[in-house]
Amino acid sequence: MAPAADREGFWGPTTSTLDWCEENYSVTWYIAEFWNTVSNLIMIIPPMFGAIQSVRDGLEKRYIASYLALTEVLQI
């Protein structure tokens, strides 16, 4: 396997000057830091389910907006 610096993924060459503790594109050609992405799903999935449930329950749009805002806030 090629070193991380030499590996180019689907999105083009790596241009960041920072590289965290995980090799880029080591698991899949589409995701640079696969395990970092997987571990962040726990921050995205619950608010998405809340937004979907709010739509199903016919709640006001402010509840849907709140859940969707949580997906953004938790990613910062």
KEBAPA-371179 format. One record per residue: x, z, y of N, C-alpha, C, O, CB in turn; residue in three letters. Coordinates in steps of 0.001 Angstrom, whole numbers, padded with zeros to 6 digits, always signed. Glycine has a CB too. Layout:
// residues N
XZYXZYXZYXZYXZYAla/...
This chain:
// residues 76
+000838+000000-001170+000000+000000+000000+000888+000000+001240+001888+000715+001307-000957+001211-000006Met/+000510-000802+002202+001300-000920+003432+001177+000339+004272+000155+001023+004216+000855-002141+004248Ala/+002201+000654+005046+002096+001802+005955+000950+001614+006939+000564+000485+007242+003414+002010+006717Pro/+000412+002715+007433-000764+002666+008308-000519+001826+009557-001426+001132+010016-001172+004074+008712Ala/+000657+001875+010101+000948+001132+011328+000898-000375+011096+000616-001134+012022+002319+001529+011874Ala/+001170-000814+009863+001183-002240+009557-000179-002768+009125-000377-003981+009055+002191-002519+008483Asp/-001105-001885+008838-002399-002278+008299-003359-002640+009424-003540-001867+010365-002985-001156+007438Arg/-003967-003804+009328-004951-004233+010314-006311-004266+009641-006452-004807+008545-004588-005625+010917Glu/-007304-003695+010288-008643-003644+009725-009551-004711+010300-009112-005617+011007-009244-002293+009954Gly/-010816-004583+009982-011839-005522+010406-011910-005646+011925-012166-006733+012443-013183-005101+009861Phe/-011686-004549+012643-011849-004511+014092-010609-004959+014851-010600-004923+016081-012216-003128+014519Trp/-009579-005373+014160-008375-005847+014829-007235-004862+014690-007364-003861+013986-008652-006106+016290Gly/-006125-005129+015348-004961-004247+015225-005214-002884+015877-006015-002761+016804-003731-004906+015857Pro/-004523-001881+015377-004617-000540+015940-003880-000511+017272-002692-000824+017336-004037+000522+014961Thr/-004586-000135+018333-003981-000129+019665-003842+001272+020242-003292+001445+021329-004798-000978+020604Thr/-004330+002261+019529-004264+003635+020027-002844+004176+019947-002088+003850+019032-005215+004539+019236Ser/-002499+005003+020917-001191+005659+020878-001256+006954+020081-000222+007538+019759-000688+005940+022299Thr/-002476+007409+019758-002668+008617+018952-003110+008231+017552-003903+007306+017377-003704+009563+019604Leu/-002604+008932+016569-003038+008718+015196-003132+010085+014541-002126+010776+014381-002058+007767+014413Asp/-004331+010469+014166-004551+011795+013610-003992+011876+012197-003209+011013+011797-006044+012141+013615Trp/-004365+012867+011454-003719+013179+010172-004177+012287+009020-003843+012569+007869-003980+014613+009815Cys/-004907+011252+009286-005416+010384+008236-004916+008955+008465-004883+008470+009596-006967+010426+008192Glu/-004533+008300+007388-004076+006912+007515-005242+006006+007880-006362+006202+007410-003414+006431+006205Glu/-004977+005028+008709-006011+004080+009105-006265+003068+008002-005334+002570+007369-005617+003365+010397Asn/-007539+002771+007780-007988+001756+006827-007453+001984+005413-007187+001018+004698-007570+000387+007307Tyr/-007291+003227+005002-006770+003496+003662-007853+003415+002596-007540+003151+001435-006118+004863+003623Ser/-009127+003633+002954-010212+003610+001974-010985+002301+002040-011299+001707+001008-011158+004787+002198Val/-011288+001859+003238-012057+000635+003414-011521-000149+004609-010933+000420+005529-013556+000955+003601Thr/-011727-001421+004582-011240-002330+005613-012039-002191+006906-011579-002627+007961-011299-003767+005116Trp/-013236-001587+006840-014138-001507+007985-014037-000210+008783-014430-000180+009949-015533-001678+007518Tyr/-013519+000867+008182-013471+002170+008848-012027+002644+008909-011373+002787+007876-014362+003212+008110Ile/-011526+002890+010122-010122+003282+010283-009849+004644+009657-008929+004769+008849-009743+003306+011764Ala/-010617+005655+010006-010425+007000+009457-011677+007363+008663-012613+007957+009199-010146+008057+010596Glu/-011684+007003+007392-012872+007109+006551-013394+008537+006447-014578+008770+006693-012570+006580+005173Phe/-012553+009491+006092-013017+010867+005864-013431+011538+007165-014308+012403+007149-011925+011692+005181Trp/-012843+011176+008263-013288+011682+009559-014701+011179+009849-015539+011930+010349-012310+011249+010686Asn/-014962+009928+009541-016286+009353+009739-017316+010040+008859-018400+010388+009329-016266+007858+009451Thr/-016988+010240+007583-017914+010890+006652-018220+012317+007107-019374+012744+007075-017328+010899+005224Val/-017203+013047+007523-017427+014433+007938-018261+014523+009217-018910+015543+009450-016092+015139+008143Ser/-018259+013500+010034-019069+013505+011258-020527+013140+011013-021362+013325+011898-018481+012550+012262Asn/-020846+012626+009834-022238+012291+009536-023130+013524+009572-024315+013423+009888-022340+011617+008173Leu/-022570+014689+009250-023367+015916+009282-023830+016246+010698-024791+016995+010874-022563+017083+008712Ile/-023172+015707+011686-023579+015919+013077-024604+014883+013545-025289+015100+014544-022358+015880+013987Met/-024712+013774+012841-025591+012687+013262-026903+012677+012487-027964+012452+013069-024887+011357+013094Ile/-026841+012916+011190-028012+012756+010324-029149+013739+010641-030287+013289+010772-027596+012925+008884Ile/-028912+015057+010773-030049+015957+011049-030836+015622+012322-032066+015612+012275-029548+017367+011152Pro/-030178+015348+013458-030980+014973+014636-031745+013657+014439-032839+013490+014979-030076+014854+015859Pro/-031178+012735+013677-031890+011481+013414-033159+011745+012607-034211+011174+012892-030979+010485+012665Met/-033054+012616+011595-034243+012982+010821-035274+013675+011711-036475+013456+011556-033858+013897+009640Phe/-034808+014510+012640-035723+015164+013574-036460+014159+014442-037660+014301+014678-034966+016140+014452Gly/-035753+013147+014915-036382+012111+015739-037404+011323+014928-038497+011028+015411-035320+011160+016318Ala/-037044+010986+013701-037977+010244+012834-039218+011076+012555-040335+010560+012601-037294+009848+011504Ile/-039032+012360+012267-040166+013234+011993-041035+013411+013233-042256+013526+013120-039681+014593+011493Gln/-040427+013435+014404-041193+013542+015647-042083+012325+015842-043221+012450+016295-040253+013703+016848Ser/-041571+011151+015500-042374+009925+015592-043523+009992+014601-044664+009689+014949-041505+008667+015328Val/-043230+010387+013369-044280+010476+012336-045368+011477+012703-046546+011253+012422-043665+010866+010995Arg/-044971+012584+013332-045940+013615+013710-046678+013287+015001-047602+014003+015388-045243+014944+013854Asp/-046278+012215+015665-046931+011803+016902-046637+012725+018069-047468+012879+018964-048405+011725+016693Gly/-045471+013336+018068-045101+014240+019156-044748+013454+020414-044555+012239+020380-043922+015131+018739Leu/-044670+014175+021508-044341+013539+022783-042941+012930+022732-042084+013352+021955-044440+014557+023936Glu/-042739+011937+023574-041453+011227+023593-040291+012130+023995-039144+011828+023666-041527+010047+024544Lys/-040556+013216+024689-039471+014113+025087-038802+014752+023877-037608+015050+023920-039998+015198+026021Arg/-039550+014967+022801-038955+015522+021592-038035+014502+020920-036951+014842+020446-040051+015973+020618Tyr/-038478+013278+020891-037656+012205+020320-036378+012053+021144-035284+011941+020591-038446+010858+020277Ile/-036525+012050+022463-035360+011925+023344-034402+013098+023157-033185+012919+023192-035806+011839+024812Ala/-034945+014286+022959-034088+015465+022755-033270+015341+021481-032073+015630+021478-034935+016741+022704Ser/-033905+014915+020404-033174+014743+019146-032103+013659+019271-030983+013829+018788-034145+014392+018010Tyr/-032444+012563+019910-031464+011489+020071-030328+011911+020995-029185+011495+020801-032140+010230+020614Leu/-030629+012730+021995-029573+013250+022869-028629+014158+022087-027429+014190+022359-030182+014016+024061Ala/-029165+014893+021120-028315+015752+020290-027287+014949+019509-026165+015414+019306-029169+016565+019328Leu/-027649+013758+019072-026672+012944+018341-025493+012594+019234-024361+012500+018759-027327+011661+017802Thr/-025748+012400+020527-024676+012082+021465-023860+013317+021831-022630+013263+021865-025251+011452+022723Glu/-024533+014418+022102-023846+015646+022512-022940+016146+021397-021825+016596+021662-024863+016737+022899Val/-023395+016074+020176-022613+016584+019052-021401+015714+018748-020510+016151+018018-023484+016689+017821Leu/-021339+014517+019276-020206+013632+019025-019092+013798+020050-018008+013239+019881-020669+012200+019013Gln/-019341+014545+021093-018328+014725+022147-017300+015734+021727-016369+016018+022482-018971+015161+023460Ile/
